[in-house]
Amino acid sequence: MNKVILNIPDSINLTAFDFSVYVAAKMYEDGLVSAGQASEMVGISKRAFIEIIGKYGVSLFSQSIEDLNKDIANA
């Protein structure tokens, strides 16, 4: 797994964990990674990731009916 070092201004009040979840949740929301991959990025279980992404404004469920139908077909 690749690592990225990013300088975050002190004025942004996020812990390293919060920032990691924020980025992983956004990547999950955009369909770039699965929930399992996102949880690995953060270093927590998939269940824990699913439980906390709502705090970051990300829904576990698809944004469109088409996406939901694809998810159901792949379940």
C-alpha positions, -999 to 999 in steps of 0.1 A, spaced: 0 0 0 13 35 -9 17 62 17 11 99 11 25 127 33 4 158 33 9 190 52 -24 202 67 -27 237 80 -30 240 118 -62 260 112 -79 228 100 -88 210 132 -87 174 122 -68 145 138 -48 122 115 -75 95 120 -103 119 111 -85 131 80 -78 94 70 -115 85 74 -125 117 55 -104 108 25 -113 71 25 -150 79 29 -148 104 -1 -130 78 -22 -157 52 -12 -184 77 -21 -169 84 -55 -166 46 -62 -128 46 -63 -125 20 -35 -148 -5 -18 -158 -3 18 -133 -30 26 -105 -12 8 -114 21 25 -114 4 59 -79 -10 52 -67 25 43 -79 37 77 -68 7 97 -102 -3 111 -126 -31 104 -151 -28 76 -179 -28 101 -164 1 120 -159 20 87 -195 15 77 -207 26 111 -187 59 111 -189 72 75 -222 90 81 -203 113 105 -184 124 74 -215 130 53 -212 98 33 -240 73 29 -234 36 27 -262 33 1 -259 42 -36 -268 76 -48 -289 65 -77 -315 38 -85 -291 24 -112 -263 21 -87 -286 4 -62 -297 -21 -88 -261 -28 -96 -253 -33 -60 -282 -57 -56 -272 -77 -87 -237 -80 -73 -247 -90 -38 
